[in-house]
Amino acid sequence: MQEKSERDHSRNVETDGPRQSRREAIRTIAGAGGIGAVAWSAPAILSSDAAAAQTVPQPDLTGSWFAQHTLAGSQCPPFTNGAQAPFTPNATATSWSRLAIAGNCLVWTAFGIGSNGTGTVIAVGDQNFRARWTGCGASATDNGQPFSGSLNTYNDIAANGANWVAVGNQGRIRRSSDDGVNFGNTSSQPGGAPALTFISHDHATWIAGGGTIGLVWRSTDNGANWANVSVSPTSSILQGATYSPISNDWFVCGTVGEIWRSIDDGLTWSLHHDSGADSWTEIDANDSGTVIACAAGLGRLSRSINGGATFSEFTIGGGTPAFNAIKAGLDVQWMAVGLANQIWYSLDDGATWTAASGLPSLRTWNDVTQCDVAD
């Protein structure tokens, strides 16, 4: 099993130099085995009418999904590869195009991307990098070193309306209250300089974490102040968080197959599900009651269809994809992205998955978002 992606390695290197309510889609490209769909579903006895009602909808992914990647080498003007700008698919995920950029860029790597659900999309990366688009990618704003202070790597970003929070190495947290135009420091920073790799928002609460075994950080004032919360006993480094509006519970996932749950808005946590050896890299939930975690190897997913009450593991892509991120989108769409040009999507709430095609040359996909759904 691939325990860690190159993204995870970069995120945990402390250098000078990011999730919230997650409803984004994640895609992973087919590996050596080519493009195809893998189905998983619980056994069921259906009438002919019920079976007809469960027809999988036709793909329509245009203009809303954005996958963030890493490509080695300089991507800044006058070079032509687009400064690590995210790619967006056509309706059937058979062709992908890169978003435009604006201004100068000083970095080669972008790790996280998020949306506020009303058309603003922001990507973050190393050397204080930030790029911002409005109108669901229609317009790009300057992307040259927007974060103040010494150079740092920012790993994830999430939004609550016009409020944005970005997290990074050395415990850095930056926040914006003007829809990501300007960012400033928070009133309090996590102690111990953890390598924060994820940020998530929902239910008026923000949960951040990563890089420190058994700890998450919690804010209830749009990221101004933070307090650490123990998720223990565990030897897991927590790597993702989400909130299910169906169960009113928070979930975090980690590196030793664990999924933890909080029933009191992130104040206390208890071990809820343990799959054993899986290294869960991210978890997300949607309004239909589905919660899915993705793993760093073997094409593994863990899915709940009852608001996180119970989870079941299954494998897609012949056991080859190593996923970095998974997101839920509108209309029961999902997308998962990862290493080796792997992007997969689901149009039926995670029951079946199809590999995207027509992707650019081989690269690592670090994160994914849908501009119509807030992170």
C-alpha positions as CSV (number, residue, x, y, z in Angstrom):
1,M,0.0,0.0,0.0
2,Q,1.2,3.5,-0.7
3,E,1.1,5.0,2.7
4,K,1.7,8.5,1.7
5,S,1.6,10.6,-1.5
6,E,4.2,13.1,-2.5
7,R,1.8,15.8,-1.5
8,D,1.7,14.4,2.1
9,H,5.5,14.4,2.2
10,S,5.7,18.0,1.1
11,R,3.1,19.1,3.5
12,N,5.0,17.7,6.5
13,V,8.3,19.3,5.7
14,E,8.6,22.4,7.9
15,T,9.8,25.1,5.5
16,D,9.6,28.8,5.2
17,G,7.6,28.4,2.8
18,P,-5.4,23.2,3.4
19,R,-11.3,21.8,4.4
20,Q,-14.8,23.0,5.4
21,S,-18.2,21.7,4.6
22,R,-17.2,19.3,1.8
23,R,-19.5,18.8,-1.2
24,E,-17.0,18.6,-4.0
25,A,-16.3,16.0,-6.7
26,I,-13.2,14.0,-7.0
27,R,-11.8,12.3,-10.1
28,T,-9.0,10.0,-10.7
29,I,-7.7,9.0,-14.1
30,A,-7.4,5.3,-15.0
31,G,-4.0,3.8,-14.5
32,A,-2.3,1.2,-16.7
33,G,-5.5,-0.8,-17.0
34,G,-7.2,2.0,-19.0
35,I,-10.5,3.7,-18.5
36,G,-13.5,2.0,-17.0
37,A,-16.2,1.9,-14.4
38,V,-16.3,-0.2,-11.2
39,A,-19.6,-0.8,-9.5
40,W,-20.2,-1.4,-5.8
41,S,-23.5,-1.5,-4.1
42,A,-25.2,-3.3,-1.2
43,P,-27.3,-6.3,-2.1
44,A,-30.9,-5.5,-2.8
45,I,-34.0,-7.0,-4.2
46,L,-35.6,-4.5,-6.6
47,S,-38.9,-4.5,-8.5
48,S,-38.6,-3.7,-12.2
49,D,-40.0,-0.2,-11.5
50,A,-37.5,0.4,-8.7
51,A,-34.7,-0.8,-10.9
52,A,-35.7,1.6,-13.6
53,A,-35.9,4.4,-11.1
54,Q,-32.2,3.8,-10.2
55,T,-30.9,4.5,-13.7
56,V,-27.5,6.3,-13.4
57,P,-27.8,9.9,-14.7
58,Q,-25.8,10.9,-17.7
59,P,-22.5,12.7,-17.0
60,D,-22.7,16.5,-16.8
61,L,-19.6,17.8,-15.2
62,T,-19.0,20.9,-17.2
63,G,-17.8,24.2,-15.6
64,S,-18.0,23.4,-11.9
65,W,-15.3,20.8,-11.0
66,F,-11.7,21.9,-10.5
67,A,-8.8,19.5,-9.9
68,Q,-5.5,20.9,-8.4
69,H,-2.3,19.2,-9.5
70,T,1.5,19.1,-9.1
71,L,3.8,19.2,-12.1
72,A,7.5,19.4,-11.6
73,G,9.4,22.3,-13.2
74,S,8.8,26.0,-13.5
75,Q,5.2,26.9,-14.4
76,C,5.5,30.7,-14.2
77,P,5.5,33.2,-17.0
78,P,7.0,33.3,-19.6
79,F,6.5,29.5,-19.4
80,T,3.2,28.2,-20.8
81,N,2.0,25.5,-18.4
82,G,-0.1,27.7,-16.3
83,A,1.5,28.1,-12.9
84,Q,-0.1,24.9,-11.6
85,A,-3.6,26.3,-12.4
86,P,-6.4,23.8,-11.8
87,F,-8.0,21.8,-14.6
88,T,-11.7,21.5,-15.3
89,P,-13.5,18.7,-17.3
90,N,-16.0,18.7,-20.1
91,A,-19.5,17.2,-19.5
92,T,-18.2,13.6,-19.7
93,A,-14.8,14.0,-18.1
94,T,-13.1,13.0,-21.4
95,S,-11.4,16.3,-22.0
96,W,-9.8,18.8,-19.5
97,S,-8.8,22.4,-19.8
98,R,-6.6,24.6,-17.6
99,L,-7.9,27.8,-15.9
100,A,-6.3,31.0,-16.8
101,I,-3.9,32.8,-14.4
102,A,-3.2,36.4,-13.8
103,G,-0.1,38.3,-12.5
104,N,3.3,36.8,-11.6
105,C,3.9,33.5,-9.8
106,L,6.9,32.5,-7.7
107,V,6.0,28.9,-7.0
108,W,5.9,25.6,-8.8
109,T,3.5,23.6,-6.5
110,A,-0.1,24.1,-5.4
111,F,-1.6,21.7,-2.9
112,G,-5.1,22.8,-1.9
113,I,-8.2,24.2,-3.5
114,G,-11.5,25.3,-2.1
115,S,-14.8,27.0,-3.0
116,N,-17.3,29.2,-1.2
117,G,-20.2,27.7,-3.1
118,T,-21.1,30.9,-4.9
119,G,-18.4,30.9,-7.6
120,T,-15.2,32.0,-5.9
121,V,-12.4,29.4,-6.0
122,I,-9.0,29.7,-4.4
123,A,-5.9,27.5,-4.7
124,V,-2.9,27.6,-2.2
125,G,0.6,26.1,-2.2
126,D,4.2,26.6,-1.3
127,Q,6.1,29.9,-1.0
128,N,2.9,31.8,0.2
129,F,1.2,31.0,-3.1
130,R,-2.5,31.8,-3.6
131,A,-4.5,32.1,-6.8
132,R,-8.1,33.3,-6.9
133,W,-10.9,32.9,-9.5
134,T,-14.4,34.2,-9.5
135,G,-17.5,33.3,-11.6
136,C,-16.6,29.6,-11.3
137,G,-13.2,30.1,-13.0
138,A,-14.3,32.7,-15.5
139,S,-12.1,35.5,-14.1
140,A,-8.6,35.2,-12.5
141,T,-7.1,37.6,-10.1
142,D,-3.4,38.2,-9.2
143,N,-1.7,35.1,-7.8
144,G,1.7,36.6,-6.7
145,Q,2.6,35.9,-3.0
146,P,-0.5,37.1,-1.3
147,F,0.2,35.8,2.2
148,S,2.2,38.1,4.5
149,G,5.2,37.1,6.6
150,S,8.0,34.7,5.9
151,L,7.6,32.1,3.1
152,N,5.5,29.1,4.1
153,T,3.6,26.2,2.5
154,Y,-0.1,26.4,2.6
155,N,-1.9,23.1,2.3
156,D,-5.6,23.6,2.3
157,I,-8.3,26.3,2.3
158,A,-12.0,26.4,3.0
159,A,-14.8,29.0,3.1
160,N,-17.9,30.1,4.9
161,G,-19.5,32.7,2.6
162,A,-17.1,35.6,2.4
163,N,-15.0,34.1,5.2
164,W,-12.0,32.1,4.1
165,V,-9.4,30.2,6.2
166,A,-6.1,28.8,4.8
167,V,-3.8,26.5,6.8
168,G,-0.2,25.5,6.4
169,N,3.1,24.2,7.8
170,Q,4.5,25.6,11.0
171,G,1.0,26.0,12.4
172,R,0.3,28.9,10.1
173,I,-3.4,30.1,9.7
174,R,-4.5,33.0,7.5
175,R,-8.1,34.3,7.3
176,S,-10.1,36.6,5.0
177,S,-13.5,38.3,5.6
178,D,-13.7,39.8,2.1
179,D,-14.1,36.7,-0.1
180,G,-10.4,36.0,-0.3
181,V,-9.3,39.4,-1.6
182,N,-7.2,40.1,1.5
183,F,-5.8,37.7,4.2
184,G,-4.5,38.5,7.7
185,N,-3.3,36.7,10.8
186,T,-5.6,35.0,13.3
187,S,-5.9,36.1,16.9
188,S,-4.4,32.8,18.0
189,Q,-2.3,30.2,16.3
190,P,-2.0,26.5,17.2
191,G,0.9,25.8,19.5
192,G,3.8,23.5,18.6
193,A,4.0,24.6,15.0
194,P,2.1,21.6,13.5
195,A,2.0,21.0,9.8
196,L,-1.7,21.7,9.3
197,T,-2.9,19.8,6.2
198,F,-6.7,20.2,6.2
199,I,-9.4,22.7,7.1
200,S,-13.2,22.1,7.1
201,H,-16.2,24.2,7.9
202,D,-19.8,23.5,8.7
203,H,-22.4,24.1,11.4
204,A,-20.6,27.3,12.4
205,T,-17.5,25.3,13.4
206,W,-14.1,25.0,11.7
207,I,-11.9,21.9,12.2
208,A,-8.2,21.9,11.2
209,G,-5.5,19.3,11.7
210,G,-2.7,17.1,10.3
211,G,0.9,16.6,11.2
212,T,0.3,16.0,14.9
213,I,-0.9,12.6,16.2
214,G,-4.3,12.6,17.9
215,L,-5.0,16.4,17.8
216,V,-7.3,18.7,15.9
217,W,-7.9,22.4,16.2
218,R,-11.3,24.0,16.5
219,S,-12.7,27.5,15.9
220,T,-16.2,28.9,16.2
221,D,-15.5,32.5,15.2
222,N,-14.6,32.1,11.5
223,G,-11.0,31.2,12.4
224,A,-10.1,34.1,14.6
225,N,-9.3,32.0,17.7
226,W,-8.3,28.3,17.9
227,A,-8.2,25.7,20.6
228,N,-6.7,22.2,20.3
229,V,-8.9,19.1,20.9
230,S,-7.6,15.7,21.7
231,V,-8.7,12.8,19.5
232,S,-7.3,9.9,21.5
233,P,-6.1,7.3,22.2
234,T,-4.8,6.9,18.7
235,S,-1.5,6.6,16.8
236,S,-3.1,8.1,13.7
237,I,-2.2,11.4,12.0
238,L,-5.6,12.8,11.2
239,Q,-5.9,13.8,7.5
240,G,-9.5,15.0,6.9
241,A,-12.7,16.2,8.5
242,T,-16.3,16.6,7.4
243,Y,-19.7,17.2,8.9
244,S,-22.9,15.3,8.0
245,P,-26.1,17.4,8.1
246,I,-28.1,14.2,8.3
247,S,-26.6,12.8,11.5
248,N,-25.4,16.2,12.8
249,D,-22.0,14.6,13.5
250,W,-18.5,15.5,12.7
251,F,-16.0,12.9,11.4
252,V,-12.2,12.8,11.1
253,C,-10.2,10.1,9.3
254,G,-6.6,9.1,9.8
255,T,-3.6,7.0,8.8
256,V,-4.3,3.8,10.7
257,G,-7.7,3.0,9.3
258,E,-9.6,5.0,11.9
259,I,-12.7,7.2,11.5
260,W,-13.6,9.2,14.6
261,R,-16.9,10.8,15.3
262,S,-18.0,13.8,17.4
263,I,-21.6,14.3,18.4
264,D,-21.0,17.6,20.2
265,D,-19.7,19.8,17.4
266,G,-16.1,18.8,17.6
267,L,-15.5,19.2,21.4
268,T,-15.0,15.5,22.1
269,W,-14.3,12.5,19.8
270,S,-14.7,8.7,19.9
271,L,-13.4,6.0,17.7
272,H,-16.4,5.1,15.4
273,H,-15.0,2.8,12.6
274,D,-11.7,1.0,12.2
275,S,-10.9,-0.7,8.8
276,G,-7.5,-1.9,9.9
277,A,-4.6,-1.0,7.6
278,D,-6.2,1.6,5.4
279,S,-4.6,5.1,5.4
280,W,-7.5,7.4,5.0
281,T,-6.4,10.7,3.3
282,E,-9.7,12.6,3.2
283,I,-13.4,12.3,4.1
284,D,-16.5,14.2,2.9
285,A,-20.2,14.2,3.3
286,N,-23.3,15.4,1.4
287,D,-26.9,16.4,2.1
288,S,-28.2,13.0,1.1
289,G,-26.6,11.2,4.0
290,T,-23.6,9.8,2.2
291,V,-20.1,10.0,3.8
292,I,-17.1,8.7,1.9
293,A,-13.4,8.4,2.9
294,C,-10.6,7.7,0.4
295,A,-7.3,5.9,1.0
296,A,-3.7,6.4,0.0
297,G,-3.5,3.1,-1.8
298,L,-5.2,0.1,-3.3
299,G,-8.2,2.1,-4.7
300,R,-9.9,1.9,-1.3
301,L,-13.0,3.8,-0.3
302,S,-15.1,3.6,2.8
303,R,-18.8,4.6,2.3
304,S,-21.7,5.3,4.6
305,I,-25.3,5.9,3.3
306,N,-26.8,6.6,6.7
307,G,-25.1,9.8,7.8
308,G,-22.0,8.0,9.0
309,A,-23.8,5.5,11.3
310,T,-22.1,2.6,9.6
311,F,-19.3,2.3,7.0
312,S,-18.3,-0.4,4.4
313,E,-15.0,-0.6,2.5
314,F,-14.7,-1.4,-1.2
315,T,-12.1,-1.1,-4.0
316,I,-12.3,0.7,-7.3
317,G,-9.8,0.9,-10.3
318,G,-8.5,-2.6,-9.9
319,G,-6.9,-1.7,-6.6
320,T,-4.4,0.7,-8.2
321,P,-5.5,4.3,-7.4
322,A,-3.8,6.1,-4.5
323,F,-6.1,8.9,-3.5
324,N,-5.2,12.3,-2.1
325,A,-8.7,13.8,-1.9
326,I,-12.4,13.2,-2.3
327,K,-15.2,15.6,-2.5
328,A,-19.0,15.6,-2.7
329,G,-20.8,17.8,-5.2
330,L,-24.3,18.8,-6.3
331,D,-26.8,16.2,-7.4
332,V,-25.1,13.2,-5.7
333,Q,-21.9,13.8,-7.7
334,W,-18.5,12.8,-6.2
335,M,-14.9,13.0,-7.3
336,A,-11.6,11.5,-6.1
337,V,-8.1,12.5,-7.2
338,G,-4.6,11.1,-6.6
339,L,-1.3,9.9,-7.8
340,A,-0.3,8.9,-11.3
341,N,-3.0,10.8,-13.1
342,Q,-5.8,9.1,-11.3
343,I,-9.2,10.9,-11.3
344,W,-12.5,9.1,-10.7
345,Y,-16.0,10.3,-10.5
346,S,-19.4,9.1,-9.4
347,L,-22.8,10.3,-10.5
348,D,-24.9,8.0,-8.2
349,D,-23.8,9.0,-4.8
350,G,-20.7,6.8,-4.7
351,A,-22.3,3.5,-5.7
352,T,-20.4,3.3,-9.1
353,W,-17.2,5.0,-10.2
354,T,-15.8,5.9,-13.6
355,A,-12.2,6.9,-14.5
356,A,-11.8,10.2,-16.2
357,S,-9.9,10.5,-19.5
358,G,-8.3,13.1,-21.6
359,L,-6.2,14.4,-18.7
360,P,-3.0,16.4,-19.3
361,S,0.4,14.6,-19.1
362,L,1.2,12.5,-16.1
363,R,1.0,14.4,-12.8
364,T,-0.2,14.2,-9.2
365,W,-3.6,15.5,-8.4
366,N,-3.6,16.9,-4.8
367,D,-7.2,18.3,-4.3
368,V,-10.5,18.9,-5.9
369,T,-13.5,21.2,-5.5
370,Q,-16.8,22.0,-7.1
371,C,-17.5,25.8,-7.3
372,D,-21.2,25.4,-6.5
373,V,-20.6,23.7,-3.2
374,A,-18.7,25.3,-0.2
375,D,-15.7,23.6,1.2
